[in-house]
Amino acid sequence: MGLFDFVKGIGKKNTAPAEPQAAPASPAEPSAQEVANKLLGLIKSLGLGVDGLSVTYNGATDTAVIKGKVNSQADKEKIVLAVGNIDHVAQVDDQMTVDTAEPESKFYTVKSGDNLSKISKEYYGDPNQYNKIFEANKPLLKNADDIFPGQVLRIPQ
């Protein structure tokens, strides 16, 4: 898929447990390794299953690089969005491979005043199809009202 841009600083705070690390966490701005460990923990908490998963983070460019092999295009896109919708991340360099090739989803950046019904009407012509978008973004969304401006969502075909 390549390189994806996100809006840095407005995403969710990464509260997922970090992968174990040797050095103690500093009270100041987190190191690149600490951010990478937290992103790795976030991806693992989604339960999507990635073989050979590795995450690196460049604090100078706010770019996360994700490598590994996933079962589906949907899982790959969910991982990219989960990482990109975190406040420290401005770009995601997707270097993952997929077992079974599938068409890519469209992506939509949420604007102020948006809800899933409104987005559904725009893409499908029917506001009642909002559940397609909700289901396509699980486990990133816990409920249909859990969206915020600047967040990027998957819009399945």
Sine and cosine of phi, psi and omega as CSV:
sin_phi,cos_phi,sin_psi,cos_psi,sin_omega,cos_omega
0.00,0.00,-0.66,0.75,0.08,-1.00
0.96,-0.29,-0.57,-0.82,-0.10,-0.99
-0.98,-0.18,0.78,-0.63,-0.01,-1.00
-0.88,-0.47,0.69,-0.73,0.04,-1.00
-0.99,-0.14,0.63,-0.77,0.05,-1.00
-0.73,-0.68,0.24,-0.97,0.04,-1.00
-1.00,0.00,0.91,-0.40,-0.04,-1.00
-0.96,0.28,0.62,-0.79,0.15,-0.99
1.00,-0.05,-0.15,0.99,0.01,-1.00
-0.93,-0.38,-0.09,1.00,-0.02,-1.00
-0.97,0.26,0.00,-1.00,0.02,-1.00
-0.93,0.36,0.52,-0.86,0.12,-0.99
-0.95,0.32,0.66,-0.75,-0.01,-1.00
-0.99,0.15,0.97,-0.26,-0.01,-1.00
-0.96,-0.28,0.10,1.00,0.02,-1.00
-0.92,0.39,0.50,-0.87,0.02,-1.00
-0.90,0.43,0.65,-0.76,0.02,-1.00
-0.98,0.19,0.41,-0.91,0.16,-0.99
-0.91,0.41,0.50,-0.87,0.00,-1.00
-0.83,0.56,0.61,-0.80,-0.02,-1.00
-0.69,-0.72,0.37,-0.93,-0.06,-1.00
-0.98,0.18,-0.69,0.73,-0.08,-1.00
-1.00,0.05,0.56,-0.83,0.05,-1.00
-0.94,0.34,0.49,-0.87,0.01,-1.00
-0.93,0.37,0.64,-0.77,0.02,-1.00
-1.00,-0.04,0.51,-0.86,-0.01,-1.00
-0.96,0.28,-0.28,0.96,-0.01,-1.00
-0.99,0.15,-0.29,-0.96,0.05,-1.00
-0.81,0.58,0.72,-0.69,-0.04,-1.00
-0.91,0.42,0.53,-0.85,0.05,-1.00
-0.96,0.27,0.25,-0.97,0.03,-1.00
-0.86,0.50,-0.62,0.78,0.00,-1.00
-0.92,0.39,-0.63,0.77,0.03,-1.00
-0.90,0.44,-0.68,0.73,0.03,-1.00
-0.90,0.44,-0.71,0.71,0.01,-1.00
-0.86,0.51,-0.67,0.74,0.01,-1.00
-0.90,0.44,-0.64,0.77,0.02,-1.00
-0.93,0.37,-0.63,0.77,0.04,-1.00
-0.90,0.43,-0.64,0.77,0.05,-1.00
-0.88,0.47,-0.69,0.72,0.05,-1.00
-0.89,0.46,-0.63,0.77,0.03,-1.00
-0.88,0.48,-0.75,0.66,-0.02,-1.00
-0.87,0.49,-0.71,0.70,-0.01,-1.00
-0.90,0.44,-0.54,0.84,-0.01,-1.00
-0.93,0.36,-0.32,0.95,0.02,-1.00
-0.96,0.29,-0.37,0.93,0.03,-1.00
0.93,0.36,0.49,0.87,-0.05,-1.00
-1.00,0.05,-0.32,0.95,0.04,-1.00
0.97,0.23,0.97,-0.24,0.03,-1.00
-0.75,-0.66,0.82,-0.57,0.07,-1.00
-0.99,0.11,0.69,-0.73,0.07,-1.00
0.91,0.41,0.54,0.84,-0.05,-1.00
-0.91,0.41,0.76,-0.65,0.16,-0.99
-0.61,-0.79,0.60,-0.80,0.01,-1.00
-0.74,-0.67,0.77,-0.64,0.14,-0.99
-0.84,-0.54,0.39,-0.92,-0.03,-1.00
-0.67,-0.74,0.76,-0.65,0.05,-1.00
-0.96,-0.28,0.95,-0.30,-0.04,-1.00
-0.92,0.39,-0.42,0.91,0.01,-1.00
-0.94,0.34,-0.58,0.82,-0.02,-1.00
-0.94,-0.35,-0.05,1.00,-0.04,-1.00
0.83,0.56,0.65,0.76,-0.03,-1.00
-0.93,-0.36,0.76,-0.65,0.11,-0.99
-0.98,-0.20,0.72,-0.70,0.05,-1.00
-0.93,-0.37,0.82,-0.57,-0.05,-1.00
-0.89,-0.46,0.79,-0.62,0.04,-1.00
-0.80,-0.60,0.50,-0.87,0.04,-1.00
0.48,-0.88,-0.04,-1.00,-0.01,-1.00
-0.82,-0.57,0.82,-0.58,-0.01,-1.00
-0.92,-0.39,0.29,-0.96,-0.02,-1.00
-0.98,0.22,-0.56,0.83,-0.12,-0.99
-0.65,-0.76,0.36,-0.93,0.08,-1.00
-0.87,0.49,-0.62,0.78,0.00,-1.00
-0.87,0.49,-0.70,0.72,0.03,-1.00
-0.89,0.45,-0.65,0.76,0.01,-1.00
-0.87,0.49,-0.73,0.68,-0.02,-1.00
-0.91,0.40,-0.62,0.78,0.03,-1.00
-0.89,0.46,-0.64,0.77,0.02,-1.00
-0.91,0.42,-0.71,0.70,0.02,-1.00
-0.86,0.51,-0.71,0.71,-0.02,-1.00
-0.94,0.35,-0.62,0.79,0.03,-1.00
-0.87,0.50,-0.70,0.72,-0.01,-1.00
-0.95,0.31,-0.68,0.73,-0.05,-1.00
-0.93,0.36,-0.42,0.91,0.00,-1.00
-1.00,-0.02,0.38,0.92,0.10,-1.00
-0.98,-0.19,0.60,-0.80,-0.17,-0.98
-0.87,0.49,-0.47,0.88,-0.02,-1.00
-0.99,0.16,-0.23,0.97,-0.20,-0.98
-0.98,-0.19,0.80,-0.60,0.07,-1.00
-0.97,-0.26,-0.44,0.90,0.00,-1.00
-0.60,-0.80,0.53,-0.85,0.12,-0.99
-0.84,-0.54,0.83,-0.55,0.08,-1.00
-0.99,-0.13,0.98,-0.20,-0.06,-1.00
-1.00,0.10,0.94,-0.34,0.05,-1.00
-0.89,-0.45,0.41,0.91,0.01,-1.00
-0.99,0.15,0.43,-0.90,0.10,-0.99
-0.92,-0.39,0.38,-0.93,-0.05,-1.00
-0.88,-0.48,0.69,-0.72,0.04,-1.00
-0.88,0.47,-0.76,0.65,-0.06,-1.00
-0.88,-0.48,0.88,-0.48,-0.01,-1.00
-0.93,0.38,0.71,-0.70,0.03,-1.00
-0.64,-0.77,0.32,-0.95,0.07,-1.00
-0.90,0.43,0.56,-0.83,0.03,-1.00
-0.98,0.22,0.53,-0.85,0.08,-1.00
-0.98,0.20,0.28,-0.96,0.19,-0.98
-0.99,0.10,0.33,-0.94,0.04,-1.00
-0.85,-0.53,0.57,-0.82,-0.03,-1.00
-0.73,-0.69,0.75,-0.67,0.07,-1.00
-1.00,-0.09,0.86,-0.50,-0.06,-1.00
-0.90,0.43,0.70,-0.71,0.07,-1.00
-0.95,-0.33,0.33,-0.94,0.06,-1.00
-0.84,0.55,0.72,-0.69,0.00,-1.00
1.00,-0.02,-0.13,0.99,0.01,-1.00
-0.96,0.26,0.46,-0.89,0.23,-0.97
-0.59,-0.81,0.18,-0.98,-0.08,-1.00
-0.90,0.43,-0.54,0.84,0.04,-1.00
-0.90,0.43,-0.67,0.74,0.01,-1.00
-0.90,0.43,-0.68,0.73,0.02,-1.00
-0.91,0.41,-0.65,0.76,0.03,-1.00
-0.87,0.48,-0.67,0.74,0.03,-1.00
-0.88,0.47,-0.65,0.76,0.00,-1.00
-0.90,0.44,-0.67,0.74,-0.10,-1.00
-1.00,-0.01,-0.57,0.82,-0.10,-1.00
-0.92,-0.39,-0.13,0.99,-0.03,-1.00
0.97,0.24,0.14,0.99,-0.05,-1.00
-0.58,-0.81,0.90,-0.43,-0.01,-1.00
-0.91,0.41,-0.34,0.94,-0.03,-1.00
-0.98,0.20,-0.04,1.00,0.05,-1.00
-1.00,0.01,0.20,0.98,-0.05,-1.00
-0.83,0.55,-0.48,0.88,-0.04,-1.00
-0.91,0.41,-0.46,0.89,0.09,-1.00
-0.86,0.51,-0.70,0.71,-0.02,-1.00
-0.94,0.35,-0.69,0.73,0.02,-1.00
-0.85,0.52,-0.77,0.64,-0.01,-1.00
-0.89,0.46,-0.60,0.80,-0.01,-1.00
-0.93,0.36,-0.31,0.95,-0.04,-1.00
-0.94,-0.35,0.17,0.98,0.12,-0.99
-0.97,0.23,0.59,-0.81,0.05,1.00
-1.00,0.01,0.24,0.97,0.00,-1.00
-0.92,0.38,-0.58,0.81,0.06,-1.00
-0.97,-0.26,0.74,-0.68,0.04,-1.00
-1.00,-0.02,-0.48,0.88,0.10,-1.00
-0.51,-0.86,0.25,-0.97,-0.12,-0.99
-0.92,0.39,-0.31,0.95,0.00,-1.00
-1.00,-0.09,0.12,0.99,-0.11,-0.99
-1.00,-0.02,0.72,0.69,0.04,-1.00
-0.89,-0.46,0.38,-0.93,-0.02,-1.00
-0.60,-0.80,0.48,-0.88,0.01,-1.00
-0.84,0.54,0.71,-0.70,-0.02,-1.00
1.00,-0.10,-0.31,0.95,0.03,-1.00
-0.93,0.36,0.59,-0.81,0.04,-1.00
-0.96,-0.27,0.75,-0.66,-0.02,-1.00
-0.89,-0.46,0.46,-0.89,0.14,-0.99
-0.99,0.13,0.69,-0.73,0.09,-1.00
-0.86,-0.51,0.98,-0.22,-0.03,-1.00
-0.94,0.34,0.36,-0.93,0.00,-1.00
-0.94,0.35,0.00,0.00,0.00,0.00
